[in-house]
Amino acid sequence: MAIIGLGSNVGDRLTHLREAVLELKKHGTVQRLSSAYETAPLYVEDQGSFLNAVLLYETDLGPLELLKQLKQIESEIGRQSRQRYGPREIDLDLLAYGQLQYAFHNGSQVRLQVPHPKIVERRFVLEPLAEIAPSAELPGMGIVLELVSSIEVQNQHVSRLPDAIL
């Protein structure tokens, strides 16, 4: 089971998230899907707020193949290359892949690391994940509900949007 994070802060954010979910359903099974959450940008603050969500995804693809699929879906939805952590039409992150704890290298660079090393500092990931899998254990990190309660993420603005149906 993979955990995938979704985010958008450019254009019709909710439509971008919905399109991503529909594309993912063509290639695997969405087991659980969080609500949409309005979140403040974290690293580059001079940009619009994000809509974020998290889903649990069943697929036959391995982690690297799944990452490739996520990048393809981003491209199909119209993601433009901009600055790191900057505005984006859609962002799909492979947050975790089962109990796998590994870094996949491309030469000297890390191409993919699971679980995603920044999960523990991102309330916009932890809050929606706690909604759908509060007792999930992220390998090497801890239990989701305990992580979302940590003081490190409490100052980040995250608001659940119960009427925004994905």
Secondary structure by P-SEA (a helix, b strand, c coil): cbbbbbbbcccaaaaaaaaaaaaaaacccccccccbbbbcccccccbbbbbbbbbbbbccccaaaaaaaaaaaaaaabbbbccccccccbbbbcccccccbbbbbcccccccccccccccccaaaaaaaaaccccccccccccaaaaaaccccccbbbbbbccccc
